[in-house]
Amino acid sequence: MHMRRMGAVLSFAAMAAGLAACGGGETYASVADKVADGGTVVVGTKWDQPSLGLKKGAEPEGFDVDVAKAVLKEMNGGKDVAIEWKESKSDNREPFLANGTVDIIFATYSITESRKSKVTFGGPYVIAHQDVMVRKDDTSINTPQDLVGKKICKAAGSNSYKRITDPPPDGELDLDATTVDAASYSECIQKLGGNNLDAVTTDDLILAGFAKQAGGNFKVLGQGFTDEKYGIGLKKGDTKTCEAVNKAVQSLWQKGTMKQLLEKWFGGIEGLKVSTEAPTAEGCS
């Protein structure tokens, strides 16, 4: 009995250690507790995705950045929360949450069954759709099915390419396309512009941001073929914060804040069909 009690104490201590305030000695059992105590919340976002999370000055900017600020503020009763921003690429999101490098992640983080085993997800706060982007002058690719025999980008840590090349349940279209490795989606865009691949396929919001930044050099097909539920990543087991962020997201949709932010960052982009209704929250686990 004594050993079991000690094991439980150690387990709780390990979880709390992952939510330590950066540069300080305070520890918290949940991100919600840190917010309530006025602590600085370490938020992971992308730093290389235009209109979503792009580092241009002292802080990143974009839709995910604004959503992070709004959700934390809503959780804090309408008061701003001190935030430290941390770049979180697709391949380090799970490790960053597990080891406490970040407290919470807003980074085009699609909720999937395989990820649920490692991460507790709040949300989704918006639903994107996987689509395809090509060079503007390319007339050979007009639908996702036209990617047969084409070179598509395989960004590290992302499973978007599988939706093209693999059959269900992990994939979608099961097409014979060639993958070209890249460290990130920003590198994918560079390779597309340099004719090193034929298409980039991932969430339409990601593609729309890059298309907007490129000033007309690329086009999005506007033929989304999946639902990508953008979740709020939390350390596995932090259900208290999950429930709090779900309540905040629902409130932001009811107030019209989410629609305003979507219009701010993605309004008027050709080929993009932006969500206009609040998605149904997933269960916290």
KEKE-3310 file (N, C-alpha, C; in steps of 0.2 Angstrom, whole numbers, plus 5000, padded with zeros to 4 digits):
npx = (5004:5009:5019:5012:5005:5016:5020:5009:5010:5022:5019:5010:5018:5027:5018:5015:5027:5029:5022:5029:5032:5041:5057:5054:5050:5037:5025:5012:4996:4988:4986:4975:4975:4987:4984:4974:4981:4989:5001:5014:5010:5016:5015:5014:5016:5015:5029:5031:5021:5011:4997:4993:5002:5016:5032:5037:5041:5044:5035:5025:5012:4995:4981:4980:4988:4980:4969:4974:4977:4964:4957:4964:4962:4948:4947:4952:4943:4941:4952:4968:4981:4998:5009:5022:5029:5032:5041:5033:5035:5029:5034:5038:5028:5021:5032:5036:5025:5024:5037:5036:5040:5032:5016:5004:4996:4993:4993:4989:4984:4979:4966:4968:4965:4977:4985:4978:4982:4993:4991:4981:4967:4959:4945:4938:4943:4941:4937:4946:4950:4958:4967:4974:4988:4995:5007:5003:5002:5000:4992:4989:4985:4970:4961:4962:4964:4971:4984:4991:5006:5013:5024:5023:5024:5032:5031:5040:5034:5021:5005:4999:5002:4999:4986:4984:4993:4990:4978:4962:4962:4971:4975:4968:4965:4973:4983:4995:5008:5023:5033:5042:5054:5053:5058:5048:5033:5035:5047:5042:5034:5045:5051:5041:5039:5052:5051:5054:5045:5027:5016:5008:5001:4989:4981:4968:4968:4981:4987:4981:4986:4999:4998:4992:5003:5012:5008:5000:5007:5004:4990:4975:4966:4953:4946:4942:4944:4944:4940:4948:4951:4955:4964:4967:4982:4986:4995:4995:4982:4978:4964:4956:4960:4957:4943:4940:4945:4937:4925:4928:4931:4918:4911:4918:4914:4900:4900:4904:4917:4926:4922:4925:4939:4943:4939:4947:4960:4959:4949:4943:4952:4955:4947:4946:4935:4929:4925:4910:4902:4901:4912:4908:4913:4926:4927:4935:4950)
npy = (4994:5006:5008:5009:5021:5030:5029:5034:5048:5051:5050:5060:5071:5071:5074:5087:5093:5095:5106:5117:5134:5144:5148:5150:5144:5139:5126:5118:5109:5109:5118:5126:5130:5137:5148:5154:5157:5168:5165:5164:5158:5145:5145:5135:5137:5137:5144:5147:5147:5156:5167:5159:5155:5164:5170:5186:5197:5202:5193:5179:5179:5177:5167:5156:5161:5172:5165:5158:5168:5173:5162:5159:5171:5171:5161:5166:5175:5186:5194:5198:5186:5182:5178:5166:5163:5149:5140:5127:5114:5102:5089:5090:5092:5083:5078:5091:5094:5083:5084:5096:5107:5116:5123:5122:5120:5128:5125:5121:5108:5094:5083:5067:5049:5041:5051:5054:5045:5050:5063:5075:5082:5098:5106:5103:5119:5124:5118:5112:5107:5095:5099:5103:5111:5119:5125:5141:5141:5127:5116:5102:5097:5096:5090:5081:5068:5068:5068:5056:5048:5060:5071:5074:5083:5078:5082:5083:5075:5077:5070:5071:5068:5054:5054:5055:5044:5032:5019:5019:5014:5023:5031:5039:5042:5033:5033:5032:5041:5050:5054:5068:5072:5085:5097:5105:5113:5126:5123:5114:5123:5131:5121:5118:5130:5130:5120:5107:5098:5093:5096:5102:5096:5098:5104:5115:5128:5130:5130:5140:5151:5151:5153:5166:5173:5171:5179:5176:5166:5153:5141:5136:5121:5120:5109:5101:5086:5080:5080:5090:5092:5105:5104:5109:5106:5097:5092:5075:5069:5081:5085:5095:5107:5105:5104:5117:5125:5120:5126:5139:5140:5137:5148:5159:5156:5158:5172:5177:5179:5170:5169:5181:5181:5172:5178:5189:5183:5175:5179:5181:5174:5165:5150:5145:5138:5144:5138:5141:5138:5133:5119:5103:5099:5088:5073:5075:5067)
npz = (5000:5004:4994:4983:4985:4985:4972:4966:4970:4964:4951:4949:4952:4941:4931:4934:4934:4921:4918:4922:4925:4914:4917:4930:4947:4950:4949:4940:4940:4929:4914:4914:4928:4929:4921:4928:4939:4935:4928:4916:4900:4890:4873:4859:4842:4824:4814:4801:4793:4783:4786:4796:4806:4807:4809:4810:4817:4833:4838:4833:4820:4814:4810:4819:4830:4834:4838:4849:4858:4860:4865:4877:4884:4885:4894:4905:4910:4902:4903:4897:4894:4900:4888:4881:4866:4857:4844:4836:4827:4815:4817:4831:4840:4848:4857:4863:4871:4879:4886:4892:4886:4880:4885:4879:4863:4847:4832:4818:4820:4817:4824:4827:4828:4831:4836:4848:4857:4862:4865:4874:4867:4865:4858:4841:4835:4822:4806:4794:4776:4767:4753:4736:4730:4716:4703:4695:4682:4678:4670:4670:4682:4689:4698:4713:4710:4699:4702:4701:4696:4698:4707:4724:4739:4754:4770:4784:4799:4796:4791:4779:4766:4765:4763:4750:4745:4751:4755:4764:4781:4785:4775:4760:4745:4739:4728:4715:4718:4718:4732:4739:4750:4763:4775:4781:4778:4772:4765:4756:4748:4743:4735:4726:4719:4713:4704:4708:4712:4709:4715:4731:4744:4757:4772:4767:4773:4776:4763:4757:4764:4760:4746:4746:4751:4740:4730:4719:4711:4713:4713:4722:4721:4726:4730:4742:4751:4763:4780:4792:4808:4817:4832:4849:4857:4871:4886:4888:4897:4903:4906:4913:4908:4895:4895:4899:4888:4878:4882:4880:4867:4861:4866:4859:4846:4847:4850:4838:4836:4830:4817:4813:4814:4805:4793:4793:4791:4780:4771:4754:4747:4733:4728:4741:4753:4767:4784:4792:4803:4820:4825:4831:4848:4852:4863:4879:4883)
capx = (5000:5014:5023:5007:5004:5022:5020:5004:5013:5027:5016:5007:5023:5029:5014:5015:5034:5029:5019:5032:5033:5047:5061:5052:5049:5030:5022:5004:4993:4985:4987:4970:4978:4992:4981:4970:4986:4992:5007:5015:5008:5020:5011:5017:5013:5020:5032:5033:5015:5008:4990:4991:5008:5022:5036:5040:5044:5045:5030:5022:5006:4991:4975:4981:4990:4975:4964:4977:4976:4957:4955:4967:4959:4941:4948:4954:4937:4941:4958:4974:4986:5005:5011:5028:5028:5038:5040:5032:5035:5024:5037:5040:5023:5020:5038:5036:5020:5026:5042:5035:5043:5026:5010:4998:4998:4989:4997:4986:4986:4973:4964:4968:4965:4983:4988:4975:4985:4999:4989:4974:4965:4953:4942:4941:4940:4939:4938:4949:4949:4964:4966:4980:4990:5000:5009:4997:5002:5000:4985:4989:4982:4964:4958:4967:4965:4976:4991:4994:5012:5016:5028:5020:5028:5031:5033:5042:5029:5014:5003:4995:5004:4996:4979:4985:4996:4988:4971:4959:4960:4976:4975:4961:4964:4977:4985:5002:5011:5030:5034:5048:5055:5055:5058:5043:5029:5038:5052:5038:5033:5051:5052:5036:5041:5058:5049:5056:5039:5022:5010:5009:4994:4988:4975:4967:4970:4989:4989:4978:4991:5005:4995:4991:5010:5016:5005:4997:5011:5001:4983:4972:4961:4947:4942:4944:4942:4944:4939:4954:4948:4961:4963:4971:4986:4988:4999:4991:4979:4975:4957:4953:4961:4953:4936:4940:4946:4931:4920:4930:4930:4911:4909:4920:4910:4894:4901:4906:4925:4930:4921:4929:4946:4943:4938:4953:4966:4957:4944:4944:4957:4952:4947:4945:4929:4930:4920:4906:4899:4906:4912:4906:4918:4927:4927:4942:4952)
capy = (5000:5012:5009:5012:5028:5033:5029:5039:5054:5052:5051:5067:5076:5071:5078:5094:5096:5096:5112:5122:5140:5145:5153:5150:5138:5137:5121:5118:5102:5110:5124:5131:5132:5142:5154:5156:5160:5173:5163:5165:5152:5144:5142:5132:5138:5137:5150:5147:5146:5163:5168:5154:5156:5166:5174:5191:5202:5199:5188:5176:5182:5173:5165:5151:5165:5176:5160:5156:5174:5174:5157:5160:5177:5169:5156:5171:5180:5192:5197:5196:5181:5183:5172:5165:5159:5144:5137:5120:5111:5096:5083:5090:5094:5078:5078:5097:5093:5078:5085:5102:5113:5120:5121:5121:5120:5130:5124:5117:5102:5089:5078:5060:5043:5039:5056:5054:5041:5054:5070:5077:5088:5102:5108:5107:5126:5125:5112:5113:5102:5094:5101:5103:5118:5118:5131:5144:5139:5120:5114:5095:5094:5099:5087:5077:5061:5070:5067:5049:5049:5066:5072:5078:5085:5074:5087:5080:5076:5078:5064:5073:5064:5048:5054:5054:5038:5026:5017:5019:5019:5029:5036:5041:5041:5027:5035:5030:5047:5050:5058:5071:5074:5092:5098:5109:5115:5131:5120:5112:5128:5132:5116:5119:5136:5128:5114:5101:5094:5095:5099:5102:5094:5098:5108:5121:5135:5131:5131:5147:5156:5152:5156:5173:5176:5171:5184:5174:5161:5146:5141:5130:5118:5121:5103:5098:5079:5077:5085:5091:5095:5108:5104:5112:5101:5098:5087:5069:5069:5087:5086:5101:5112:5103:5106:5125:5127:5119:5131:5145:5140:5138:5155:5163:5155:5162:5179:5179:5181:5165:5170:5187:5180:5168:5183:5193:5180:5171:5182:5183:5169:5161:5143:5143:5138:5144:5136:5147:5135:5130:5112:5099:5097:5081:5072:5076:5061)
capz = (5000:5005:4988:4978:4987:4983:4965:4963:4971:4959:4944:4949:4952:4935:4926:4936:4932:4914:4917:4926:4922:4911:4921:4937:4951:4950:4945:4940:4938:4923:4911:4917:4934:4927:4918:4934:4944:4932:4926:4909:4897:4884:4868:4853:4835:4818:4813:4794:4789:4782:4788:4802:4811:4804:4813:4806:4821:4840:4839:4827:4818:4810:4813:4825:4835:4837:4841:4855:4862:4861:4869:4884:4887:4887:4900:4910:4912:4898:4904:4894:4898:4898:4883:4878:4860:4855:4838:4836:4820:4814:4820:4838:4844:4854:4862:4866:4876:4884:4891:4895:4882:4879:4889:4875:4856:4842:4826:4812:4824:4816:4828:4824:4833:4833:4840:4854:4862:4865:4867:4875:4862:4865:4851:4837:4834:4815:4802:4787:4772:4763:4746:4732:4727:4710:4700:4692:4674:4677:4668:4670:4688:4690:4703:4717:4706:4694:4705:4699:4693:4700:4713:4729:4745:4761:4775:4790:4804:4793:4787:4773:4759:4766:4761:4743:4742:4755:4756:4770:4785:4786:4769:4757:4738:4736:4721:4714:4717:4721:4737:4739:4757:4765:4782:4783:4772:4769:4761:4751:4744:4739:4730:4721:4715:4709:4699:4711:4713:4705:4720:4738:4747:4764:4773:4763:4776:4775:4756:4756:4767:4755:4740:4747:4751:4734:4726:4712:4708:4714:4714:4726:4717:4729:4730:4748:4751:4770:4786:4796:4814:4821:4839:4854:4860:4878:4889:4889:4904:4906:4905:4916:4903:4889:4896:4899:4881:4874:4884:4878:4859:4860:4867:4854:4840:4848:4850:4831:4836:4826:4810:4811:4813:4798:4788:4793:4788:4774:4767:4748:4744:4727:4729:4748:4756:4774:4788:4795:4808:4825:4825:4837:4852:4854:4871:4882:4886)
cpx = (5004:5017:5018:5005:5010:5022:5015:5006:5018:5024:5013:5012:5026:5025:5015:5022:5033:5025:5022:5033:5040:5051:5059:5051:5042:5029:5015:5002:4990:4987:4981:4972:4983:4989:4977:4975:4990:4999:5008:5014:5013:5016:5015:5013:5018:5023:5033:5027:5011:5000:4988:4996:5014:5026:5039:5043:5046:5041:5027:5015:5002:4985:4976:4984:4985:4970:4967:4976:4969:4955:4957:4963:4952:4942:4949:4949:4938:4947:4964:4978:4993:5007:5018:5027:5034:5036:5039:5030:5031:5027:5040:5034:5022:5026:5038:5030:5022:5032:5042:5038:5038:5021:5004:5000:4992:4993:4995:4987:4979:4972:4964:4968:4972:4986:4984:4978:4991:4997:4982:4972:4959:4951:4938:4939:4939:4940:4940:4948:4956:4963:4973:4981:4996:5002:5003:4996:5001:4993:4984:4985:4976:4960:4963:4968:4970:4983:4994:5000:5015:5020:5025:5025:5026:5034:5034:5037:5022:5012:4999:4996:5000:4989:4979:4987:4993:4980:4969:4961:4965:4976:4968:4960:4968:4980:4993:5006:5018:5030:5041:5049:5056:5054:5052:5039:5031:5043:5048:5036:5039:5052:5047:5037:5047:5057:5052:5051:5033:5016:5012:5001:4994:4982:4974:4969:4977:4990:4986:4983:4997:5003:4995:4998:5013:5013:5003:5001:5008:4993:4981:4967:4954:4942:4944:4941:4942:4942:4944:4952:4954:4959:4968:4975:4987:4992:4994:4988:4976:4968:4953:4954:4957:4946:4935:4941:4940:4925:4922:4929:4922:4908:4911:4916:4903:4894:4903:4913:4928:4928:4925:4936:4947:4943:4944:4959:4965:4952:4946:4949:4953:4952:4946:4938:4929:4924:4916:4902:4903:4906:4910:4913:4919:4927:4934:4944:4960)
cpy = (5006:5013:5011:5019:5032:5034:5034:5046:5056:5054:5058:5072:5076:5075:5085:5097:5098:5103:5118:5128:5141:5150:5153:5144:5135:5131:5121:5111:5103:5117:5129:5134:5138:5148:5157:5160:5166:5171:5164:5158:5151:5141:5141:5134:5137:5144:5151:5146:5153:5162:5163:5155:5158:5171:5179:5196:5198:5193:5185:5179:5177:5171:5160:5156:5169:5171:5159:5162:5174:5168:5157:5166:5175:5165:5161:5176:5186:5196:5194:5191:5182:5176:5172:5161:5155:5140:5130:5117:5104:5090:5084:5092:5089:5078:5085:5097:5088:5080:5092:5108:5118:5118:5119:5123:5122:5130:5119:5110:5097:5084:5071:5055:5042:5045:5057:5050:5045:5061:5071:5083:5091:5104:5102:5114:5128:5119:5114:5107:5101:5095:5101:5110:5116:5125:5134:5142:5131:5118:5106:5092:5099:5096:5083:5071:5062:5069:5060:5051:5055:5066:5076:5078:5080:5078:5083:5081:5076:5071:5065:5069:5057:5048:5053:5047:5032:5025:5019:5013:5025:5034:5037:5039:5035:5028:5034:5037:5046:5055:5061:5074:5082:5092:5101:5111:5122:5129:5117:5117:5130:5127:5116:5124:5134:5122:5108:5096:5097:5098:5098:5101:5094:5102:5114:5128:5136:5133:5138:5153:5157:5155:5163:5176:5176:5175:5182:5168:5154:5147:5135:5128:5119:5115:5099:5091:5076:5082:5085:5095:5098:5108:5108:5107:5103:5092:5081:5069:5075:5089:5092:5106:5111:5105:5114:5128:5126:5124:5137:5146:5141:5145:5160:5162:5159:5169:5182:5180:5176:5167:5177:5186:5176:5173:5187:5190:5176:5173:5183:5179:5165:5153:5140:5144:5138:5142:5142:5144:5132:5122:5109:5097:5090:5080:5073:5069:5061)
cpz = (5000:4998:4983:4979:4984:4975:4962:4964:4966:4952:4944:4948:4945:4930:4928:4934:4925:4912:4921:4922:4920:4915:4928:4941:4952:4946:4945:4938:4932:4920:4913:4924:4933:4925:4924:4939:4941:4929:4918:4905:4890:4878:4861:4847:4830:4817:4805:4790:4788:4783:4794:4808:4808:4808:4809:4810:4828:4841:4833:4826:4814:4814:4819:4831:4838:4840:4848:4860:4865:4866:4877:4887:4889:4893:4906:4912:4908:4899:4900:4898:4895:4894:4881:4872:4859:4848:4838:4829:4820:4818:4827:4842:4850:4859:4866:4872:4881:4889:4894:4892:4881:4883:4885:4867:4851:4836:4821:4814:4823:4821:4825:4829:4835:4837:4847:4859:4865:4868:4869:4871:4865:4858:4848:4837:4827:4812:4795:4783:4768:4756:4742:4730:4722:4708:4696:4685:4673:4676:4668:4676:4690:4696:4707:4714:4701:4696:4704:4694:4694:4706:4718:4735:4751:4766:4781:4796:4802:4790:4781:4767:4759:4763:4753:4741:4746:4755:4763:4775:4786:4781:4766:4750:4735:4729:4721:4712:4720:4726:4737:4746:4757:4772:4785:4776:4768:4764:4755:4746:4739:4733:4724:4716:4711:4705:4701:4712:4709:4709:4727:4740:4754:4765:4769:4766:4775:4768:4754:4758:4762:4749:4740:4747:4745:4729:4719:4709:4708:4714:4718:4722:4720:4729:4736:4748:4758:4774:4791:4802:4818:4828:4843:4858:4867:4880:4890:4897:4907:4904:4907:4911:4897:4889:4896:4892:4877:4875:4880:4870:4858:4861:4862:4847:4841:4848:4843:4830:4831:4819:4808:4810:4806:4792:4787:4790:4781:4769:4760:4744:4739:4729:4736:4750:4764:4778:4791:4801:4813:4825:4831:4841:4852:4861:4873:4886:4886)
residu = (MET:HIS:MET:ARG:ARG:MET:GLY:ALA:VAL:LEU:SER:PHE:ALA:ALA:MET:ALA:ALA:GLY:LEU:ALA:ALA:CYS:GLY:GLY:GLY:GLU:THR:TYR:ALA:SER:VAL:ALA:ASP:LYS:VAL:ALA:ASP:GLY:GLY:THR:VAL:VAL:VAL:GLY:THR:LYS:TRP:ASP:GLN:PRO:SER:LEU:GLY:LEU:LYS:LYS:GLY:ALA:GLU:PRO:GLU:GLY:PHE:ASP:VAL:ASP:VAL:ALA:LYS:ALA:VAL:LEU:LYS:GLU:MET:ASN:GLY:GLY:LYS:ASP:VAL:ALA:ILE:GLU:TRP:LYS:GLU:SER:LYS:SER:ASP:ASN:ARG:GLU:PRO:PHE:LEU:ALA:ASN:GLY:THR:VAL:ASP:ILE:ILE:PHE:ALA:THR:TYR:SER:ILE:THR:GLU:SER:ARG:LYS:SER:LYS:VAL:THR:PHE:GLY:GLY:PRO:TYR:VAL:ILE:ALA:HIS:GLN:ASP:VAL:MET:VAL:ARG:LYS:ASP:ASP:THR:SER:ILE:ASN:THR:PRO:GLN:ASP:LEU:VAL:GLY:LYS:LYS:ILE:CYS:LYS:ALA:ALA:GLY:SER:ASN:SER:TYR:LYS:ARG:ILE:THR:ASP:PRO:PRO:PRO:ASP:GLY:GLU:LEU:ASP:LEU:ASP:ALA:THR:THR:VAL:ASP:ALA:ALA:SER:TYR:SER:GLU:CYS:ILE:GLN:LYS:LEU:GLY:GLY:ASN:ASN:LEU:ASP:ALA:VAL:THR:THR:ASP:ASP:LEU:ILE:LEU:ALA:GLY:PHE:ALA:LYS:GLN:ALA:GLY:GLY:ASN:PHE:LYS:VAL:LEU:GLY:GLN:GLY:PHE:THR:ASP:GLU:LYS:TYR:GLY:ILE:GLY:LEU:LYS:LYS:GLY:ASP:THR:LYS:THR:CYS:GLU:ALA:VAL:ASN:LYS:ALA:VAL:GLN:SER:LEU:TRP:GLN:LYS:GLY:THR:MET:LYS:GLN:LEU:LEU:GLU:LYS:TRP:PHE:GLY:GLY:ILE:GLU:GLY:LEU:LYS:VAL:SER:THR:GLU:ALA:PRO:THR:ALA:GLU:GLY:CYS:SER)
# end
